[in-house]
Amino acid sequence: MYFLNQERSKAKIIVPSVLQAESLVTKPIPRSQRLSDDVKSYFPHLSHAEVVELAQGGKSAGGPLNVGVVFSGGQAPGGHNVIAGLFDALKRLHKDSRLIGFLGGPAGIINNIHRELNHQDVDRVRNQGGFDLIGSGRTKIEKPEDFEKAKKSCLELHLDGLVIVGGDDSNTNAALLAEYFLANGCSTSVVGVPKTIDGDLKSEMIEASFGFDTAAKTFATSIGALLRDALSAKKYTFFIKLMGRTASHLTLECALETHPNMAIIGEEAAASGKTLGEIVDEIVQLVAKRSQLGKDYGAILIPEGLIEFIPEFRELIDELNLQMADEASHEQILERLSHRAKSLFLALPSPMQQQLLEERDPHGNVQVSKIETERLLIELVGRKLEEKKARGDFKGKFAPVPLFFGYEGRSCLPSCFDANYCYALGMTAASLLREKRTGYIACIRNLASPPSEWQAFGVPLPSLITLEMRKGKRKPVIKKALVDLSGQPFLFFKERRSHWATEDDYHYPGPIQFYGPEEIVNETTLTLKLELAKEPRYVM
């Protein structure tokens, strides 16, 4: 029997030309933007670091390196290729270099639970999904004793470097850990790798986080199939919620790939101050207009974090986060809410009330992913349509189907783009460690070009950091990159969405392509193409 995952494990990775050099050096690139005094106060030892570019040069000889690696946070396709690229690059630097995997996420660093990875371990997971080689976790290294235990683990293992593969919070942790090590006599260098399917870890230098490409294509495959079903059966309206804890990047990308009848972009809703009622009215108008055209079917994409962008919900969640940080009981929390927030809370269906008060995430916030926004919208839209029907203003049928796409996109086989991208990130991390660069994040640029033309950089982590309220206190964090409403991906979508609303200009991307012409299998997201294209109108 043919198994695709077995075939993928043997697939050849395309390595950027610069990373194929026998030896590499890091060349500083002076940056014009300097850190604020507030951020500097947290990173006195790292605050003067410059962006560096990897280039051919230097000496290939050198002693073996001992490097630790950890997966932090949720899974994202391609993580195993970060390990593969890191492992191969370390062995190329010196055959006796060692790669040690910390098990179960950051808790593995704190408790020094680890295993050394060998050729067989790494070969087994090349081009494979998941994080199962060493596991992951959401433990935060935040207490003084956690930092001291992490330092002790690195010293006991004689680590020259530690690679932290994670999202914005995990890479914030990497920056804090690098600063702590420098301040407390630990020579272990710390390098981060940008990981999140949400696509919200990006900056002027970081073009994309790994995993976004695969997750978007996985979700778009299913959305395309549902659109075909809607057009075939002509009786269902799919309300599809898409993962993305805060930002709407996945919803926007999937809309660009599939052309649904509506895609709600949370950032746009926030910018225009839309209320929940106004969003419901827009959906009602769409359903009614399509019904007049004889189309009692369709599809609506909803970002996971939508309710955080709705003003009255944002106020409610902020107040809940603040009160829950004090470990108050549910009764105490409700009593402390403002009148407006409490009124909204009590007006919600009981299941949603419970969801808002459920166990917090590791950062002390409401778990937005557990709030069934798609079902709430269905209920509210249904009520409005019943009212219209009673008045004789709506004579169609409304058969809604709620769906949530999320976990199936986190551990699947990585696309060729993510497989190549992650391998290059691992190799870049190894080169940064060889050069004793600490407090950096590995960065690959020129991603809309063929992989052979990609460029490798190291970006100082503090340059990505700002101060935000967490658990009632201002703390350093990497700011999430939200959808840019003046950026080409959103403008491209905005220009076409009214046509998609009624004309059923559905696109069916089909499964992820792993084999075929390189320009097809290595093709990246439309978001990245539009952001980097010189003539964005001709991307599609």
Helices and strands as residue ranges (DSSP letters): H 4-9, G 17-20, E 24-29, H 37-42, E 51-56, E 66-71, H 79-93, E 98-102, H 106-110, E 114-117, H 119-125, H 144-156, E 161-166, H 168-183, E 189-194, H 212-233, E 237-242, H 249-258, E 262-263, H 266-271, H 276-292, E 298-303, H 306-309, H 311-324, H 330-336, H 339-347, H 350-356, G 368-370, H 373-391, E 400-405, G 407-409, H 416-434, E 440-445, G 451-453, E 455-460, G 461-464, E 465-470, E 473-478, H 488-503, H 518-521, H 526-532, G 536-538
